[in-house]
Amino acid sequence: MLDLNITKLVTTVVIIAACCLFYLLALDSYCDQGGTFSTGICAITTIVPW
C-alpha cells in the first residue's frame, strides 16, 4: 500500500513539473515575440536557460 502512495506522489510531481516546464517554454516564446505583461512576468524568462 505504501508503494502505491509513493508511486502516486512521484507521478503527480512529475506531471506538475512537466506542466511548469511547458508553461515556461510558451511564456518564453511569447516574451521573445515582444509580448509584455503588466506585472513584469516576462522578466522571469530571463532566468530560464533556453
PQR file with spaces between the fields and no chain letter, atoms N, CA, C, O and H, PARSE charges and radii, in Angstrom:
ATOM       1  N    MET     1       0.824   -1.194    0.000 -0.4000 1.5000
ATOM       2  CA   MET     1       0.000    0.000    0.000 -0.0000 2.0000
ATOM       3  C    MET     1       0.868    1.258    0.000  0.5500 1.7000
ATOM       4  O    MET     1       0.544    2.242   -0.666 -0.5500 1.4000
ATOM       5  N    LEU     2       1.958    1.223    0.740 -0.4000 1.5000
ATOM       6  CA   LEU     2       2.841    2.380    0.804 -0.0000 2.0000
ATOM       7  C    LEU     2       3.504    2.637   -0.542  0.5500 1.7000
ATOM       8  O    LEU     2       3.696    3.790   -0.929 -0.5500 1.4000
ATOM       9  H    LEU     2       2.222    0.425    1.281  0.4000 1.0000
ATOM      10  N    ASP     3       3.855    1.574   -1.258 -0.4000 1.5000
ATOM      11  CA   ASP     3       4.471    1.732   -2.573 -0.0000 2.0000
ATOM      12  C    ASP     3       3.521    2.410   -3.547  0.5500 1.7000
ATOM      13  O    ASP     3       3.956    3.195   -4.390 -0.5500 1.4000
ATOM      14  H    ASP     3       3.699    0.637   -0.944  0.4000 1.0000
ATOM      15  N    LEU     4       2.241    2.120   -3.444 -0.4000 1.5000
ATOM      16  CA   LEU     4       1.245    2.727   -4.322 -0.0000 2.0000
ATOM      17  C    LEU     4       1.137    4.222   -4.060  0.5500 1.7000
ATOM      18  O    LEU     4       1.015    5.009   -4.998 -0.5500 1.4000
ATOM      19  H    LEU     4       1.888    1.483   -2.760  0.4000 1.0000
ATOM      20  N    ASN     5       1.180    4.620   -2.787 -0.4000 1.5000
ATOM      21  CA   ASN     5       1.111    6.035   -2.439 -0.0000 2.0000
ATOM      22  C    ASN     5       2.345    6.781   -2.928  0.5500 1.7000
ATOM      23  O    ASN     5       2.236    7.908   -3.412 -0.5500 1.4000
ATOM      24  H    ASN     5       1.280    3.981   -2.025  0.4000 1.0000
ATOM      25  N    ILE     6       3.503    6.173   -2.809 -0.4000 1.5000
ATOM      26  CA   ILE     6       4.737    6.797   -3.280 -0.0000 2.0000
ATOM      27  C    ILE     6       4.699    6.944   -4.794  0.5500 1.7000
ATOM      28  O    ILE     6       5.131    7.964   -5.331 -0.5500 1.4000
ATOM      29  H    ILE     6       3.592    5.257   -2.416  0.4000 1.0000
ATOM      30  N    THR     7       4.188    5.938   -5.479 -0.4000 1.5000
ATOM      31  CA   THR     7       4.076    5.997   -6.934 -0.0000 2.0000
ATOM      32  C    THR     7       3.137    7.120   -7.359  0.5500 1.7000
ATOM      33  O    THR     7       3.428    7.846   -8.309 -0.5500 1.4000
ATOM      34  H    THR     7       3.836    5.110   -5.043  0.4000 1.0000
ATOM      35  N    LYS     8       2.021    7.265   -6.668 -0.4000 1.5000
ATOM      36  CA   LYS     8       1.082    8.348   -6.978 -0.0000 2.0000
ATOM      37  C    LYS     8       1.726    9.707   -6.738  0.5500 1.7000
ATOM      38  O    LYS     8       1.547   10.631   -7.532 -0.5500 1.4000
ATOM      39  H    LYS     8       1.784    6.675   -5.896  0.4000 1.0000
ATOM      40  N    LEU     9       2.466    9.831   -5.660 -0.4000 1.5000
ATOM      41  CA   LEU     9       3.126   11.087   -5.337 -0.0000 2.0000
ATOM      42  C    LEU     9       4.163   11.447   -6.390  0.5500 1.7000
ATOM      43  O    LEU     9       4.208   12.586   -6.856 -0.5500 1.4000
ATOM      44  H    LEU     9       2.612    9.080   -5.015  0.4000 1.0000
ATOM      45  N    VAL    10       4.987   10.496   -6.762 -0.4000 1.5000
ATOM      46  CA   VAL    10       6.021   10.739   -7.767 -0.0000 2.0000
ATOM      47  C    VAL    10       5.386   11.096   -9.106  0.5500 1.7000
ATOM      48  O    VAL    10       5.853   12.009   -9.787 -0.5500 1.4000
ATOM      49  H    VAL    10       4.951    9.571   -6.384  0.4000 1.0000
ATOM      50  N    THR    11       4.332   10.390   -9.488 -0.4000 1.5000
ATOM      51  CA   THR    11       3.641   10.676  -10.742 -0.0000 2.0000
ATOM      52  C    THR    11       3.059   12.083  -10.740  0.5500 1.7000
ATOM      53  O    THR    11       3.159   12.799  -11.736 -0.5500 1.4000
ATOM      54  H    THR    11       3.953    9.649   -8.935  0.4000 1.0000
ATOM      55  N    THR    12       2.460   12.477   -9.641 -0.4000 1.5000
ATOM      56  CA   THR    12       1.886   13.814   -9.524 -0.0000 2.0000
ATOM      57  C    THR    12       2.958   14.890   -9.628  0.5500 1.7000
ATOM      58  O    THR    12       2.765   15.893  -10.315 -0.5500 1.4000
ATOM      59  H    THR    12       2.379   11.896   -8.831  0.4000 1.0000
ATOM      60  N    VAL    13       4.074   14.691   -8.960 -0.4000 1.5000
ATOM      61  CA   VAL    13       5.164   15.668   -9.004 -0.0000 2.0000
ATOM      62  C    VAL    13       5.732   15.783  -10.416  0.5500 1.7000
ATOM      63  O    VAL    13       6.030   16.887  -10.871 -0.5500 1.4000
ATOM      64  H    VAL    13       4.231   13.876   -8.402  0.4000 1.0000
ATOM      65  N    VAL    14       5.885   14.671  -11.109 -0.4000 1.5000
ATOM      66  CA   VAL    14       6.410   14.688  -12.477 -0.0000 2.0000
ATOM      67  C    VAL    14       5.450   15.418  -13.410  0.5500 1.7000
ATOM      68  O    VAL    14       5.887   16.195  -14.259 -0.5500 1.4000
ATOM      69  H    VAL    14       5.643   13.773  -10.740  0.4000 1.0000
ATOM      70  N    ILE    15       4.160   15.181  -13.266 -0.4000 1.5000
ATOM      71  CA   ILE    15       3.174   15.857  -14.117 -0.0000 2.0000
ATOM      72  C    ILE    15       3.169   17.355  -13.860  0.5500 1.7000
ATOM      73  O    ILE    15       3.105   18.141  -14.804 -0.5500 1.4000
ATOM      74  H    ILE    15       3.805   14.550  -12.576  0.4000 1.0000
ATOM      75  N    ILE    16       3.235   17.761  -12.606 -0.4000 1.5000
ATOM      76  CA   ILE    16       3.269   19.188  -12.277 -0.0000 2.0000
ATOM      77  C    ILE    16       4.538   19.833  -12.817  0.5500 1.7000
ATOM      78  O    ILE    16       4.486   20.944  -13.343 -0.5500 1.4000
ATOM      79  H    ILE    16       3.287   17.122  -11.838  0.4000 1.0000
ATOM      80  N    ALA    17       5.672   19.158  -12.696 -0.4000 1.5000
ATOM      81  CA   ALA    17       6.931   19.694  -13.220 -0.0000 2.0000
ATOM      82  C    ALA    17       6.872   19.837  -14.738  0.5500 1.7000
ATOM      83  O    ALA    17       7.358   20.828  -15.282 -0.5500 1.4000
ATOM      84  H    ALA    17       5.714   18.255  -12.268  0.4000 1.0000
ATOM      85  N    ALA    18       6.285   18.861  -15.427 -0.4000 1.5000
ATOM      86  CA   ALA    18       6.160   18.934  -16.885 -0.0000 2.0000
ATOM      87  C    ALA    18       5.257   20.095  -17.290  0.5500 1.7000
ATOM      88  O    ALA    18       5.555   20.804  -18.252 -0.5500 1.4000
ATOM      89  H    ALA    18       5.891   18.056  -14.985  0.4000 1.0000
ATOM      90  N    CYS    19       4.169   20.292  -16.572 -0.4000 1.5000
ATOM      91  CA   CYS    19       3.273   21.413  -16.870 -0.0000 2.0000
ATOM      92  C    CYS    19       3.982   22.751  -16.680  0.5500 1.7000
ATOM      93  O    CYS    19       3.825   23.659  -17.497 -0.5500 1.4000
ATOM      94  H    CYS    19       3.928   19.717  -15.791  0.4000 1.0000
ATOM      95  N    CYS    20       4.751   22.874  -15.622 -0.4000 1.5000
ATOM      96  CA   CYS    20       5.508   24.109  -15.388 -0.0000 2.0000
ATOM      97  C    CYS    20       6.538   24.334  -16.482  0.5500 1.7000
ATOM      98  O    CYS    20       6.726   25.465  -16.930 -0.5500 1.4000
ATOM      99  H    CYS    20       4.878   22.136  -14.959  0.4000 1.0000
ATOM     100  N    LEU    21       7.203   23.282  -16.915 -0.4000 1.5000
ATOM     101  CA   LEU    21       8.191   23.390  -17.982 -0.0000 2.0000
ATOM     102  C    LEU    21       7.547   23.874  -19.273  0.5500 1.7000
ATOM     103  O    LEU    21       8.054   24.792  -19.917 -0.5500 1.4000
ATOM     104  H    LEU    21       7.050   22.363  -16.551  0.4000 1.0000
ATOM     105  N    PHE    22       6.425   23.256  -19.654 -0.4000 1.5000
ATOM     106  CA   PHE    22       5.748   23.661  -20.884 -0.0000 2.0000
ATOM     107  C    PHE    22       5.202   25.077  -20.782  0.5500 1.7000
ATOM     108  O    PHE    22       5.201   25.810  -21.771 -0.5500 1.4000
ATOM     109  H    PHE    22       6.013   22.510  -19.131  0.4000 1.0000
ATOM     110  N    TYR    23       4.740   25.474  -19.603 -0.4000 1.5000
ATOM     111  CA   TYR    23       4.260   26.837  -19.406 -0.0000 2.0000
ATOM     112  C    TYR    23       5.397   27.842  -19.577  0.5500 1.7000
ATOM     113  O    TYR    23       5.227   28.872  -20.230 -0.5500 1.4000
ATOM     114  H    TYR    23       4.741   24.879  -18.799  0.4000 1.0000
ATOM     115  N    LEU    24       6.549   27.543  -18.993 -0.4000 1.5000
ATOM     116  CA   LEU    24       7.688   28.447  -19.139 -0.0000 2.0000
ATOM     117  C    LEU    24       8.179   28.509  -20.581  0.5500 1.7000
ATOM     118  O    LEU    24       8.597   29.571  -21.043 -0.5500 1.4000
ATOM     119  H    LEU    24       6.687   26.707  -18.463  0.4000 1.0000
ATOM     120  N    LEU    25       8.135   27.393  -21.295 -0.4000 1.5000
ATOM     121  CA   LEU    25       8.516   27.406  -22.707 -0.0000 2.0000
ATOM     122  C    LEU    25       7.579   28.294  -23.516  0.5500 1.7000
ATOM     123  O    LEU    25       8.037   29.083  -24.344 -0.5500 1.4000
ATOM     124  H    LEU    25       7.796   26.530  -20.920  0.4000 1.0000
ATOM     125  N    ALA    26       6.286   28.177  -23.289 -0.4000 1.5000
ATOM     126  CA   ALA    26       5.316   29.003  -24.003 -0.0000 2.0000
ATOM     127  C    ALA    26       5.469   30.468  -23.627  0.5500 1.7000
ATOM     128  O    ALA    26       5.377   31.343  -24.489 -0.5500 1.4000
ATOM     129  H    ALA    26       5.915   27.536  -22.616  0.4000 1.0000
ATOM     130  N    LEU    27       5.699   30.740  -22.363 -0.4000 1.5000
ATOM     131  CA   LEU    27       5.874   32.114  -21.903 -0.0000 2.0000
ATOM     132  C    LEU    27       7.135   32.718  -22.491  0.5500 1.7000
ATOM     133  O    LEU    27       7.138   33.886  -22.879 -0.5500 1.4000
ATOM     134  H    LEU    27       5.773   30.029  -21.663  0.4000 1.0000
ATOM     135  N    ASP    28       8.204   31.941  -22.564 -0.4000 1.5000
ATOM     136  CA   ASP    28       9.454   32.414  -23.145 -0.0000 2.0000
ATOM     137  C    ASP    28       9.263   32.754  -24.615  0.5500 1.7000
ATOM     138  O    ASP    28       9.765   33.773  -25.086 -0.5500 1.4000
ATOM     139  H    ASP    28       8.201   30.992  -22.249  0.4000 1.0000
ATOM     140  N    SER    29       8.547   31.918  -25.334 -0.4000 1.5000
ATOM     141  CA   SER    29       8.276   32.168  -26.747 -0.0000 2.0000
ATOM     142  C    SER    29       7.432   33.428  -26.911  0.5500 1.7000
ATOM     143  O    SER    29       7.696   34.235  -27.802 -0.5500 1.4000
ATOM     144  H    SER    29       8.138   31.089  -24.951  0.4000 1.0000
ATOM     145  N    TYR    30       6.432   33.601  -26.072 -0.4000 1.5000
ATOM     146  CA   TYR    30       5.572   34.785  -26.131 -0.0000 2.0000
ATOM     147  C    TYR    30       6.369   36.052  -25.854  0.5500 1.7000
ATOM     148  O    TYR    30       6.205   37.054  -26.549 -0.5500 1.4000
ATOM     149  H    TYR    30       6.218   32.945  -25.348  0.4000 1.0000
ATOM     150  N    CYS    31       7.221   36.013  -24.851 -0.4000 1.5000
ATOM     151  CA   CYS    31       8.004   37.194  -24.494 -0.0000 2.0000
ATOM     152  C    CYS    31       9.052   37.511  -25.558  0.5500 1.7000
ATOM     153  O    CYS    31       9.361   38.680  -25.791 -0.5500 1.4000
ATOM     154  H    CYS    31       7.354   35.198  -24.286  0.4000 1.0000
ATOM     155  N    ASP    32       9.603   36.480  -26.209 -0.4000 1.5000
ATOM     156  CA   ASP    32      10.571   36.708  -27.277 -0.0000 2.0000
ATOM     157  C    ASP    32       9.933   37.372  -28.485  0.5500 1.7000
ATOM     158  O    ASP    32      10.619   38.046  -29.253 -0.5500 1.4000
ATOM     159  H    ASP    32       9.353   35.530  -26.020  0.4000 1.0000
ATOM     160  N    GLN    33       8.630   37.192  -28.663 -0.4000 1.5000
ATOM     161  CA   GLN    33       7.921   37.795  -29.787 -0.0000 2.0000
ATOM     162  C    GLN    33       7.484   39.219  -29.480  0.5500 1.7000
ATOM     163  O    GLN    33       6.817   39.850  -30.300 -0.5500 1.4000
ATOM     164  H    GLN    33       8.073   36.644  -28.038  0.4000 1.0000
ATOM     165  N    GLY    34       7.844   39.722  -28.333 -0.4000 1.5000
ATOM     166  CA   GLY    34       7.536   41.106  -27.996 -0.0000 2.0000
ATOM     167  C    GLY    34       6.343   41.276  -27.077  0.5500 1.7000
ATOM     168  O    GLY    34       5.952   42.407  -26.788 -0.5500 1.4000
ATOM     169  H    GLY    34       8.386   39.209  -27.667  0.4000 1.0000
ATOM     170  N    GLY    35       5.764   40.203  -26.616 -0.4000 1.5000
ATOM     171  CA   GLY    35       4.637   40.308  -25.702 -0.0000 2.0000
ATOM     172  C    GLY    35       5.105   40.754  -24.326  0.5500 1.7000
ATOM     173  O    GLY    35       6.188   40.382  -23.875 -0.5500 1.4000
ATOM     174  H    GLY    35       6.082   39.284  -26.851  0.4000 1.0000
ATOM     175  N    THR    36       4.289   41.544  -23.674 -0.4000 1.5000
ATOM     176  CA   THR    36       4.640   42.008  -22.328 -0.0000 2.0000
ATOM     177  C    THR    36       3.442   41.822  -21.405  0.5500 1.7000
ATOM     178  O    THR    36       2.299   41.761  -21.858 -0.5500 1.4000
ATOM     179  H    THR    36       3.409   41.846  -24.040  0.4000 1.0000
ATOM     180  N    PHE    37       3.705   41.735  -20.152 -0.4000 1.5000
ATOM     181  CA   PHE    37       2.661   41.675  -19.138 -0.0000 2.0000
ATOM     182  C    PHE    37       2.860   42.855  -18.201  0.5500 1.7000
ATOM     183  O    PHE    37       3.984   43.303  -17.975 -0.5500 1.4000
ATOM     184  H    PHE    37       4.633   41.784  -19.784  0.4000 1.0000
ATOM     185  N    SER    38       1.763   43.347  -17.663 -0.4000 1.5000
ATOM     186  CA   SER    38       1.856   44.499  -16.769 -0.0000 2.0000
ATOM     187  C    SER    38       2.563   44.156  -15.466  0.5500 1.7000
ATOM     188  O    SER    38       3.092   45.046  -14.799 -0.5500 1.4000
ATOM     189  H    SER    38       0.850   42.982  -17.847  0.4000 1.0000
ATOM     190  N    THR    39       2.581   42.884  -15.095 -0.4000 1.5000
ATOM     191  CA   THR    39       3.220   42.501  -13.840 -0.0000 2.0000
ATOM     192  C    THR    39       4.706   42.217  -14.000  0.5500 1.7000
ATOM     193  O    THR    39       5.382   41.927  -13.013 -0.5500 1.4000
ATOM     194  H    THR    39       2.151   42.161  -15.636  0.4000 1.0000
ATOM     195  N    GLY    40       5.228   42.293  -15.214 -0.4000 1.5000
ATOM     196  CA   GLY    40       6.645   42.030  -15.438 -0.0000 2.0000
ATOM     197  C    GLY    40       6.987   40.556  -15.440  0.5500 1.7000
ATOM     198  O    GLY    40       8.115   40.181  -15.120 -0.5500 1.4000
ATOM     199  H    GLY    40       4.678   42.529  -16.016  0.4000 1.0000
ATOM     200  N    ILE    41       6.029   39.713  -15.795 -0.4000 1.5000
ATOM     201  CA   ILE    41       6.253   38.265  -15.770 -0.0000 2.0000
ATOM     202  C    ILE    41       7.300   37.850  -16.794  0.5500 1.7000
ATOM     203  O    ILE    41       7.935   36.808  -16.633 -0.5500 1.4000
ATOM     204  H    ILE    41       5.112   40.018  -16.055  0.4000 1.0000
ATOM     205  N    CYS    42       7.494   38.644  -17.842 -0.4000 1.5000
ATOM     206  CA   CYS    42       8.490   38.291  -18.856 -0.0000 2.0000
ATOM     207  C    CYS    42       9.912   38.349  -18.291  0.5500 1.7000
ATOM     208  O    CYS    42      10.828   37.769  -18.874 -0.5500 1.4000
ATOM     209  H    CYS    42       6.978   39.491  -17.973  0.4000 1.0000
ATOM     210  N    ALA    43      10.104   39.030  -17.180 -0.4000 1.5000
ATOM     211  CA   ALA    43      11.422   39.069  -16.553 -0.0000 2.0000
ATOM     212  C    ALA    43      11.813   37.698  -16.016  0.5500 1.7000
ATOM     213  O    ALA    43      13.001   37.405  -15.880 -0.5500 1.4000
ATOM     214  H    ALA    43       9.360   39.501  -16.706  0.4000 1.0000
ATOM     215  N    ILE    44      10.841   36.862  -15.712 -0.4000 1.5000
ATOM     216  CA   ILE    44      11.126   35.514  -15.206 -0.0000 2.0000
ATOM     217  C    ILE    44      11.815   34.682  -16.272  0.5500 1.7000
ATOM     218  O    ILE    44      12.666   33.850  -15.956 -0.5500 1.4000
ATOM     219  H    ILE    44       9.876   37.099  -15.823  0.4000 1.0000
ATOM     220  N    THR    45      11.456   34.897  -17.535 -0.4000 1.5000
ATOM     221  CA   THR    45      12.012   34.072  -18.603 -0.0000 2.0000
ATOM     222  C    THR    45      13.480   34.374  -18.866  0.5500 1.7000
ATOM     223  O    THR    45      14.132   33.620  -19.588 -0.5500 1.4000
ATOM     224  H    THR    45      10.765   35.572  -17.792  0.4000 1.0000
ATOM     225  N    THR    46      14.017   35.441  -18.312 -0.4000 1.5000
ATOM     226  CA   THR    46      15.456   35.689  -18.455 -0.0000 2.0000
ATOM     227  C    THR    46      16.261   34.708  -17.613  0.5500 1.7000
ATOM     228  O    THR    46      17.441   34.484  -17.885 -0.5500 1.4000
ATOM     229  H    THR    46      13.487   36.054  -17.725  0.4000 1.0000
ATOM     230  N    ILE    47      15.643   34.126  -16.601 -0.4000 1.5000
ATOM     231  CA   ILE    47      16.307   33.142  -15.741 -0.0000 2.0000
ATOM     232  C    ILE    47      16.387   31.787  -16.425  0.5500 1.7000
ATOM     233  O    ILE    47      17.324   31.022  -16.197 -0.5500 1.4000
ATOM     234  H    ILE    47      14.684   34.308  -16.380  0.4000 1.0000
ATOM     235  N    VAL    48      15.394   31.494  -17.270 -0.4000 1.5000
ATOM     236  CA   VAL    48      15.311   30.200  -17.948 -0.0000 2.0000
ATOM     237  C    VAL    48      16.474   30.080  -18.929  0.5500 1.7000
ATOM     238  O    VAL    48      16.689   30.984  -19.736 -0.5500 1.4000
ATOM     239  H    VAL    48      14.633   32.116  -17.456  0.4000 1.0000
ATOM     240  N    PRO    49      17.231   28.979  -18.877 -0.5600 1.5000
ATOM     241  CA   PRO    49      18.453   28.880  -19.682  0.2800 2.0000
ATOM     242  C    PRO    49      18.253   28.593  -21.162  0.5500 1.7000
ATOM     243  O    PRO    49      19.246   28.547  -21.888 -0.5500 1.4000
ATOM     244  N    TRP    50      17.043   28.397  -21.655 -0.4000 1.5000
ATOM     245  CA   TRP    50      16.868   28.120  -23.072 -0.0000 2.0000
ATOM     246  C    TRP    50      16.378   29.308  -23.826  0.5500 1.7000
ATOM     247  O    TRP    50      16.180   29.231  -25.039 -0.5500 1.4000
ATOM     248  H    TRP    50      16.236   28.434  -21.065  0.4000 1.0000
